[in-house]
């Protein structure tokens, strides 16, 4: 998935974390957790930091992708992702 960066009218920059985006080179970065991917029974559960459940997935990779997609969707619509 490509890296999407959102610049707010206040000048605040938000993005889903990626090692490919060298945040330390851009100045002071504040990194906050947007969600959790944890095993639950035989599946992987995705929960956002605000408590919203995204869903359950058989494969961890699918859960990670769903987490990233939901956080990006929220950022796109002006949310903080958490």
Secondary structure, DSSP 8 states (H G I E B T S, - for coil): ----EEE-TTS-EEE---TTS-GGGGS-------EEEEEETTEEEEEETTS-EEEEESSHHHHHHHHHHHHHHHHHTT----
